Amino acid sequence: MQDTQLAKEVRKIAADLIGVTWLLYKYRKSQDPQKIRRYHRDVLTTVCQFRKAKLRQRKLRDLVSSMLDISKMQLLLYEMNTRMIASDNELEKQLRALAIKVDALAGGFEELRSLIREAFKQ
């Protein structure tokens, strides 16, 4: 909405600039220097307005661009978070499996120790 308003404003100011420039051109041969100065001032004022409107339009475009960048960054962070959660779950599964294997090894070592004792007793 602001973009269309700014575009309309830029077009209006550009049309005003053409009109004021035409008036300056029309009265340039005039013998009245006050009219020429007045139209010259009007041209400069309109050019200043045009530059300000274009600057506002550029700032709005940059703001929209940065908002898109923020949404892209948010999407990337969401995907990264999802992958980290998935890898965390996988790591927990592997740790549980490793703990079960370590417990099985510990039980095997206890059996081995008892078998070695029995072998030495005989």
Sequence and secondary structure as in RCSB ss.txt:
>XXXX:A:sequence
MQDTQLAKEVRKIAADLIGVTWLLYKYRKSQDPQKIRRYHRDVLTTVCQFRKAKLRQRKLRDLVSSMLDISKMQL
LLYEMNTRMIASDNELEKQLRALAIKVDALAGGFEELRSLIREAFKQ
>XXXX:A:secstr
 HHHHHHHHHHHHHHHHHHHHHHHHHTTT S HHHHHHHHHHHHHHHHHHHHHHHHHHHHHHHHHHHHHHHHHHH
HHHHHHHHHHHHHHHHHHHHHHHHHHHHHHHHHHHHHHHHHHHHHH 
